[in-house]
């Protein structure tokens, strides 16, 4: 599901709101999440999951082509840990599918 699919799904569910209002709400929420993660904050949505920023220190890597050592700068990445309710919902869906 992408952003436009999410807006369409919400528009179908909340018919009293305009599609532009829903799109504005979705964009506002996602922008707020992006800003919080960029600032290094943790985002927890009960029943859904938790987004955290992981810090990877600088290290020395190796170029696979020539074996030469390469300095890799420190980086930050986003980690997602699903909540219990999400894990159970996904697990329930996968166990009912028969191939």
Secondary structure as GFF3:
##gff-version 3
##sequence-region A 1 99
A	DSSP	alpha_helix	3	13	.	.	.	ID=ss1
A	DSSP	alpha_helix	19	38	.	.	.	ID=ss2
A	DSSP	beta_strand	43	45	.	.	.	ID=ss3
A	DSSP	beta_strand	49	56	.	.	.	ID=ss4
A	DSSP	beta_strand	59	62	.	.	.	ID=ss5
A	DSSP	beta_strand	69	72	.	.	.	ID=ss6
A	DSSP	beta_strand	75	82	.	.	.	ID=ss7
A	DSSP	alpha_helix	84	96	.	.	.	ID=ss8
###
